[in-house]
Amino acid sequence: MDTFQVIVLALIQGLTEFLPISSSAHLILPAQLLGWQDQGLTFDVAVNTGSLLAVVIYFRRELWSMFTAWTGSIVSRQQNEESKLAWWIIFATIPAVIVGFTAKGFIATHLRNIEVIAFTTIVFGLLLWWADRMTREGFNEFQVGWKKALVIGVAQAMALIPGTSRSGATITAALMLGLSREAAARFSFLMSVPVSLGAAILVVKDLIESGESVDLQALILGTALSFVAAYLCIHYFLKIISRMGMTPFVIYRLALGAVLCAVIFA
């Protein structure tokens, strides 16, 4: 990859990872629409690591409190808000782990194409719009409960389909279950940590087995840009959704879906 391609793909990953517009779709589309060579497993690891570092650092206090409370609850068998939230994040991760292991090959072979992305971009955009329209002043992430956490986890598993959007699917499910916009977004972001970490480990395993060559300069640049873009994205997304809701992202998804349909049927 040349430097321009590295910059574009790293910024796409960082900006779209936590917005409800699907980062996987946006990383697939440049190759399909512009004829770029696939960026490869090494670069995928780098930009995903940048996004993961961004959410870990942004929520470092919450994550540390959850971790210490969770480990303490195992020893003392006494629960508080933070330990319960940690357990619910674990429960919410289970569906994605199961689907990821069982359907990874099928998704990679049959669903990484522009037709699927166009369909999921529009359909899940409309679901996000409906959920946002129905939302009221809901409860916070500490009131989720394990059953709702599993439902949101199923939505996260569905987001393995390109174009669905992990954050979009989980926020949609959380809104439908009664969480406030801010709580839905925070729960979605916290859910991303174990899934992203697990995905990174699997990709590193695939990378080692593939013997793919490494462009160190591209990896460092990609990781840094993805980190900065993702951190800023999280910060400002949490600030604007209470005032603007999800409508701007729904409009973007529908517009993108329309453009993709025009490309397909041209």
Secondary structure, DSSP 4 states (H G I P E B T S, - for coil): --HHHHHHHHHHHHHHSSSTT-HHHHHHHHHHHH-PPP-HHHHHHHHHHHHHHHHHHHTHHHHHHHHHHHHHHHHH----HHHHHHHHHHHHHHHHHHHHHHHHHHIIIII-SHHHHHHHHHHHHHHHHHHHHH--S-B-GGG--HHHHHHHHHHHHHTTSTTS-HHHHHHHHHHHTTB-HHHHHHHHHHHHHHHHHHHHHHHHHHHHHHT----HHHHHHHHHHHHHHHHHHHHHHHHHHHHHTTHHHHHHHHHHHHHHHHHHH-
